């Protein structure tokens, strides 16, 4: 359920560190400042309710970092500005309601980042420049507008927002935020 304080100050690879620790509820503060690989770090930690603030500023791989963390409701602000791989990062985090604004401007892989996040309400990203899918969740109209505001200016990319409760409330002006930046909106 818990782990002791660990000296991780020299660690660079945190991949699968707590993978399948399904009874783990809390994590102590860890020094992850040298970490570059956070893939599957908390994979299937289904009882994990919170995580401490982690220094992820050198991180490039965040794939499946929180995959199947079904009890996690929020995460702290993570520095993801160097991140390239965000695939499945929050896959099946069914209790996740919000994420802070993450810098995804260097991202090259976003496949299934928010798939099966059925409780997600707030999930704006900053600088996203590749096709992106926000599968059906509880993302409100205001939250979708925040998502549009965070998009990078691109040439012919697609953002899919099908099945979110806020789609019906989008105005033409709201849609222009994304389309004026080169995005095609799939509703």
C-alpha positions in Angstrom: 0.0 0.0 0.0 2.9 2.4 0.7 6.6 2.5 -0.1 9.4 4.1 2.0 11.3 7.2 0.9 13.8 6.2 -1.8 17.0 8.0 -3.0 16.2 8.2 -6.7 18.3 11.3 -7.4 20.6 9.6 -9.9 17.8 7.7 -11.6 17.1 8.3 -15.3 14.8 5.4 -16.2 11.6 5.1 -14.1 9.9 2.9 -16.7 7.6 0.3 -15.0 8.9 1.3 -11.6 5.5 0.6 -9.8 3.9 -1.4 -12.6 1.1 -3.7 -11.4 1.3 -2.3 -7.8 -2.5 -2.5 -7.6 -2.8 -2.0 -3.9 -0.4 1.0 -3.8 -2.3 4.1 -2.5 0.3 6.8 -2.1 3.8 7.6 -3.3 6.4 9.6 -1.3 8.1 12.5 -2.8 10.7 11.2 -5.3 13.7 13.0 -6.9 13.1 12.4 -10.5 14.9 15.4 -11.9 17.3 13.3 -14.0 14.6 11.1 -15.3 14.0 10.8 -19.1 11.8 7.7 -19.3 8.6 7.6 -17.3 6.8 5.1 -19.5 4.5 2.8 -17.5 5.8 4.2 -14.2 2.4 3.8 -12.5 0.9 1.3 -15.0 -2.1 -0.5 -13.4 -1.7 1.2 -10.0 -5.5 0.9 -9.7 -5.6 2.0 -6.0 -3.3 5.0 -6.4 -5.3 8.1 -5.5 -2.7 10.8 -5.6 0.9 11.3 -6.7 3.3 13.9 -5.4 4.8 16.6 -7.6 7.4 15.0 -9.8 10.2 16.8 -11.6 9.7 15.5 -15.1 11.5 18.4 -16.9 14.0 16.1 -18.6 11.3 13.5 -19.5 10.8 12.5 -23.1 8.7 9.3 -22.8 5.4 9.5 -20.9 3.7 6.6 -22.7 1.3 4.6 -20.4 2.6 6.5 -17.4 -0.8 6.4 -15.6 -2.5 3.7 -17.7 -5.2 1.9 -15.7 -4.8 4.2 -12.7 -8.6 3.9 -12.2 -8.7 5.6 -8.8 -6.6 8.7 -9.8 -8.8 11.8 -9.9 -6.2 14.5 -10.6 -2.5 14.8 -11.2 -0.1 17.7 -10.2 1.4 20.0 -12.9 4.1 18.0 -14.7 6.8 19.6 -16.9 6.3 17.7 -20.1 7.9 20.3 -22.4 10.5 17.9 -23.6 8.0 15.0 -24.0 7.6 13.4 -27.4 5.7 10.2 -26.6 2.3 10.6 -24.8 0.6 7.5 -26.2 -1.8 5.9 -23.7 -0.5 8.2 -20.9 -3.9 8.3 -19.2 -5.5 5.3 -20.9 -8.4 4.0 -18.8 -8.0 6.4 -15.9 -11.8 6.2 -15.4 -11.9 8.4 -12.3 -9.6 11.1 -13.7 -11.6 14.4 -13.8 -9.0 16.9 -14.7 -5.4 17.4 -15.7 -3.4 20.6 -15.4 -2.2 22.4 -18.6 0.5 20.1 -20.0 3.0 21.4 -22.6 2.9 19.0 -25.5 4.5 21.2 -28.1 7.3 18.6 -28.8 4.9 15.7 -28.9 5.0 13.2 -31.8 2.7 10.5 -30.5 -0.6 11.1 -28.8 -2.4 7.8 -29.7 -5.1 6.9 -27.1 -3.8 9.5 -24.6 -7.2 9.9 -23.1 -9.0 6.8 -24.2 -11.5 5.4 -21.7 -11.2 8.4 -19.4 -14.9 8.5 -18.9 -14.9 11.1 -16.1 -12.6 13.6 -17.8 -13.9 17.2 -17.7 -10.8 19.3 -18.1 -7.9 18.3 -20.4 -6.4 21.3 -22.2 -2.9 20.9 -23.6 -0.5 23.5 -24.8 1.1 23.5 -28.2 -0.4 20.4 -29.6 0.4 20.2 -33.3 -0.6 16.7 -34.4 -4.0 15.0 -35.0 -5.6 14.5 -31.6 -8.6 12.7 -30.2 -10.6 13.5 -27.1 -12.9 10.5 -27.0 -16.4 10.9 -25.5 -16.1 12.2 -21.9 -17.6 14.9 -19.8 -15.6 17.7 -21.4 -17.7 20.8 -21.2 -18.1 23.6 -23.8 -15.8 25.9 -21.8 -13.2 23.1 -21.5 -13.3 22.4 -25.2 -12.7 26.2 -25.9 -9.7 25.9 -23.6 -8.5 23.0 -25.6 -8.9 25.0 -28.8 -7.0 27.9 -27.3 -4.0 25.6 -26.5 -3.6 24.2 -30.0 -0.7 25.2 -32.1 -1.1 26.7 -35.5 -0.8 23.9 -38.0 -1.4 22.9 -41.6 -4.2 20.4 -42.0 -4.5 18.6 -38.7 -7.6 17.1 -37.1 -9.0 17.4 -33.6 -11.7 14.9 -32.7 -14.1 15.8 -29.9 -16.9 13.4 -30.7 -19.2 12.3 -27.8 -18.2 15.1 -25.4 -21.1 16.8 -23.6 -19.8 20.3 -24.5 -19.9 19.8 -28.3 -23.5 20.8 -28.5 -22.8 24.2 -26.9 -20.0 25.2 -29.2 -20.7 28.4 -31.2 -19.3 29.3 -34.6 -16.9 31.7 -32.9 -15.7 28.9 -30.6 -15.0 26.6 -33.6 -13.1 29.4 -35.4 -10.5 29.3 -32.6 -9.4 25.9 -33.9 -10.2 26.3 -37.6 -8.3 29.6 -37.9 -5.2 27.7 -36.6 -5.5 25.1 -39.4 -7.5 22.4 -37.6 -10.4 20.4 -38.8 -12.8 19.6 -36.1 -14.5 16.2 -36.0 -17.6 16.3 -33.9 
